[in-house]
Amino acid sequence: MARLTQWLLASTAAAALMAGSAQAQEQEENRFVMVTHGIPSDPFWSVVKNGAEAAAEQVGAELEYRAPSTFDMAKMQQLVDAAVASNPDGLVVSFTDEDALGSAVQDATDRGIPVITINSGGDVASKYGTKLHIGQSEYEAGKQAAERMQEMGVEKGVCVNHEQGNQGLDQRCDGFVEGFDGNAEQLATTYDPTSIRSAIIAYLNENSDVRGVLTLGALAAEPMIQAMREQGATDIFTLGTFDLSPGILEAINVGDLDFAIDQQQYLQGYLPVIFLDQFVRNGLLPAGDVPTGPGFVTQENAEQVIELSNQGIR
């Protein structure tokens, strides 16, 4: 009887150890790396990062967010290569340039690292073995911006591209030009606010028949708004932009900016972390890409969006 009791106690202890080990394994922290092209001064990407950090905290994962200090595809490729070499449990990439990033993403998927792309490159990323894309159709969003301006009476427009060579931004302008049936042009600038402001003023002075101006993000929108206010021209032109910032929302709310195209960038940070965690733990993923936009913010709904922007969500 004594031996039987000892055997039962030993078996119970071993089972408890095994259960504890299994539980610890189940609760092991996953490590995900997110690499984007968003420069630190762009408020759009701070919201993406907020979403990613909130998701990581929610699921108990470690998140490493990496981005170049300037729009630099060579540097971004280096960041993706370094992320792959660190062998994370999952990788999130804004697939901005297929030529620059395709081989690095392929390397990740060849190693068995699950990759989700966000924001840019959703039309080509799957060729490199990625799991899914979270974002919007940039071409279609640009086309809808043109159609909206035409409904407001604009016959000719200009698309201000502050990161020419960024696949997603180029597609926005392409869609905008197509939406105007060719009655629009692309104006390439740098991401320097002073340069953007000067380029827009010079272009409009030289092209007096242009009445619609579309910028592709807060970096370009805020200098445009400033220039229009200084020139007293906010009522002369129909003004639109992609993406949101406090300055953009304030301008919409007071009527100095006609609309902004919202792609809900918080979800572009939040959802890939949630999805990767579920995939690593349970093998679960959505059956297809997840569109987060486009949606339009106008004076009618600006106040509601401002409240969420103050929370770092919009």
Secondary structure by P-SEA (a helix, b strand, c coil): caaaaaaaaaaaaaaaaaaaaaaaaaacbbbbbbbbccccccaaaaaaaaaaaaaaaaabbbbbbbbcccccaaaaaaaaaaaaaacccbbbbccccccccaaaaaaaaaacbbbbbcccccccccccccccccccaaaaaaaaaaaaaaaaccccbbbbbccccaaaaaaaaaaaaaaacccbbbbbbcccaaaaaaaaaaaaaacccccbbbbcccaaaaaaaaaaaaaccccccccccccccaaaaaaaaaccccbbbbcccccccccaaaaaaaaacccccccbbbbccccccccccaaaaaaaaaaccc
